[in-house]
Amino acid sequence: MSRAGAASRASTAATATGAGTGRGRRVGAGAGGPSEWAVARNWPVGTRPAVLRGWDPPATPYGPGHRGVDLAAADGAPVRAVAAGRVSFAGRVAGRGVVSVELTGTGEPPLRTTYEPVRATVHKGDRVAAGQVLGTAEAAGSHCTACLHWGLLRGETYLDPLTLLPPWLLNSGPSRLLPVLGVPLPGERPTPEGHPEPGERPVTRHGHAGRAAGDR
């Protein structure tokens, strides 16, 4: 990241916390960093979507950058509220469907999440719960293709939406148990010695098949 980008990120965080004004709390410590506002209970689309483009705040308010994250999303995929709140906008902006949700209990002004392009099924003023469907992803959009643009703001300041996600949602996936030598896999018939029957490939602790009789 450039010095200008790093300085902008630090400035954005200071603005969001209300530094020098006595208002607000810390929003986050950068992309994927710890956050006191890790209030999300789910991803906005899918269970662990690919992040196609990350948050890259502009060096100036009107400069180039990326004011959110792009998540892989097929046309028609359900788009869900990441946390409880109130729909502050549901409509079309520049031909794209947009939904904004003000998050409950996140200070004043409240944190606001945005989702686009979305065919909204909610309306302004609706109260929504975490995980509630807001609409479905649209295929067309000038911003990106087959993706959902997810944003986060406090007032007019853009923030990294990934800081809303607690560690258990950011992790790459659930733990996976690997087979252990001498312990039969489901469907295998153990011999009296506790090993798979002859001709079956035993599986090592690292998940690689061992050599059976006659293998070279």
C-alpha positions in Angstrom: 0.0 0.0 0.0 1.2 3.5 -0.8 2.0 6.0 1.9 -1.0 8.0 0.8 -3.2 4.9 1.2 -1.8 4.1 4.6 -2.3 7.7 5.8 -5.9 7.7 4.5 -6.6 4.4 6.3 -5.3 5.8 9.6 -7.2 9.1 9.0 -10.4 7.2 8.2 -10.1 5.1 11.4 -9.6 8.3 13.5 -12.6 10.0 11.9 -14.8 6.9 12.5 -13.9 6.7 16.2 -14.7 10.3 16.8 -11.1 11.0 17.9 -10.9 14.4 19.5 -14.7 14.7 19.8 -15.3 12.2 22.6 -17.8 10.3 20.4 -17.8 6.7 19.1 -15.7 3.7 19.6 -12.9 2.1 17.5 -14.3 0.5 14.3 -11.3 -1.6 13.3 -7.6 -1.9 12.9 -7.5 -2.3 9.1 -8.7 -5.0 6.7 -9.4 -8.2 8.7 -8.1 -6.6 11.9 -9.7 -6.8 15.3 -12.8 -4.7 15.8 -15.0 -3.7 18.7 -17.8 -3.6 16.2 -17.5 -7.2 15.0 -21.3 -7.5 15.1 -21.9 -9.5 12.0 -23.4 -12.9 12.4 -23.1 -14.1 8.8 -21.6 -13.1 5.5 -23.9 -11.0 3.2 -23.9 -13.7 0.6 -23.0 -17.4 0.8 -21.2 -19.0 3.7 -17.6 -18.0 2.9 -17.6 -16.1 -0.4 -14.4 -15.3 -2.3 -13.3 -11.7 -1.9 -12.7 -10.6 -5.5 -11.5 -7.2 -4.5 -10.6 -5.7 -1.1 -11.1 -2.4 0.5 -8.8 0.3 -0.8 -9.8 3.7 0.5 -9.0 6.8 -1.7 -6.3 9.2 -0.6 -8.8 12.1 -1.0 -12.6 12.2 -0.6 -13.1 12.2 -4.4 -9.9 10.3 -5.4 -9.8 6.8 -7.0 -10.1 3.8 -4.7 -12.4 1.0 -3.7 -14.9 2.0 -0.9 -16.0 -1.5 0.0 -15.3 -5.2 -0.9 -16.5 -7.3 -3.8 -17.8 -10.7 -2.9 -18.4 -13.5 -5.5 -22.2 -13.9 -5.9 -24.2 -15.6 -8.6 -27.2 -14.0 -10.1 -30.2 -14.7 -7.9 -28.1 -15.5 -4.8 -29.8 -14.4 -1.5 -28.3 -11.3 0.0 -28.7 -11.2 3.8 -28.3 -8.5 6.5 -25.1 -9.2 8.4 -26.5 -7.8 11.6 -29.8 -6.5 13.0 -30.9 -3.0 12.0 -33.2 -0.8 10.1 -33.4 -0.4 6.3 -32.5 3.2 5.6 -32.7 2.9 1.8 -34.0 0.4 -0.7 -34.1 1.4 -4.4 -32.1 2.1 -7.5 -29.1 4.4 -7.9 -27.7 4.9 -11.3 -29.6 1.9 -12.6 -28.4 -0.4 -9.8 -30.4 -1.8 -7.0 -29.1 -0.7 -3.6 -30.0 -1.6 0.0 -28.7 0.2 3.1 -29.1 -1.0 6.6 -28.3 1.0 9.8 -27.0 -1.4 12.4 -28.6 -1.4 15.8 -26.4 -0.5 18.8 -23.4 0.8 16.9 -23.2 4.4 18.2 -24.2 7.7 16.8 -24.3 8.1 13.9 -24.8 4.3 13.5 -22.7 2.1 11.3 -24.5 1.6 7.9 -24.0 -1.3 5.6 -24.7 -1.1 1.9 -25.3 -3.9 -0.6 -25.4 -3.7 -4.5 -26.5 -4.6 -7.1 -29.6 -6.1 -5.4 -33.2 -6.8 -6.3 -34.6 -5.6 -3.0 -37.4 -7.4 -1.2 -37.4 -5.0 1.8 -38.5 -1.4 2.1 -37.2 1.7 3.8 -38.1 1.6 7.5 -38.2 -2.2 7.7 -36.6 -3.7 10.8 -34.4 -6.7 9.9 -32.6 -9.4 11.8 -29.2 -10.8 11.2 -29.3 -13.3 8.4 -32.7 -11.9 7.1 -32.9 -11.8 3.3 -32.8 -8.3 1.8 -33.1 -9.4 -1.8 -31.2 -11.2 -4.5 -28.0 -10.4 -6.3 -28.3 -9.0 -9.8 -26.1 -10.2 -12.6 -25.8 -6.9 -14.3 -23.8 -4.0 -12.9 -21.2 -1.6 -14.1 -19.2 -2.0 -10.9 -18.4 -5.7 -11.2 -19.6 -8.9 -12.8 -21.1 -11.8 -10.7 -20.3 -10.1 -7.5 -21.9 -8.2 -4.6 -20.4 -4.9 -3.6 -20.6 -4.7 0.2 -19.8 -1.3 1.9 -19.7 0.1 5.4 -20.0 3.7 6.5 -20.3 5.9 9.5 -21.9 9.1 8.4 -20.1 9.9 5.2 -16.9 8.1 6.1 -16.3 4.8 4.3 -14.8 1.9 6.4 -13.7 -1.6 5.8 -16.7 -3.9 6.0 -14.6 -6.9 6.8 -14.0 -5.4 10.3 -17.6 -6.3 11.1 -16.8 -10.0 10.9 -15.7 -11.8 14.0 -12.7 -14.2 13.8 -15.0 -17.3 13.6 -16.5 -15.9 10.3 -13.2 -14.8 8.9 -11.5 -18.2 9.3 -10.9 -20.2 6.2 -13.3 -23.0 7.2 -14.1 -25.7 9.7 -11.5 -28.1 11.0 -11.2 -31.3 9.1 -10.3 -34.7 10.7 -7.7 -36.7 8.7 -7.5 -40.5 8.8 -4.9 -42.1 11.0 -2.9 -45.2 10.1 -4.5 -48.3 11.6 -7.9 -46.7 12.1 -10.4 -47.9 9.4 -12.2 -45.4 7.3 -16.1 -45.6 7.1 -17.0 -48.6 5.0 -13.7 -50.4 5.6 -13.7 -53.8 7.3 -11.0 -54.0 10.0 -9.1 -57.2 10.5 -8.6 -58.7 14.0 -5.3 -56.8 14.1 -7.2 -53.5 13.5 -5.9 -52.9 10.0 -7.8 -52.7 6.7 -8.2 -56.0 4.9 -5.4 -57.0 2.5 -5.5 -55.1 -0.8 -7.0 -52.0 0.7 -4.9 -48.9 0.8 -4.2 -47.8 4.4 -4.3 -44.0 4.7 -1.6 -42.1 6.6 -2.0 -39.3 9.1 -1.3 -36.8 6.2 -4.1 -38.2 4.1 -1.9 -40.0 1.5 -2.6 -43.5 0.4 0.1 -45.9 1.4 1.4 -48.6 -1.0 -0.6 -51.8 -1.2 1.0 -55.2 -1.9 2.3 -55.2 -5.5 2.6 -51.4 -5.8 5.9 -50.0 -7.0 
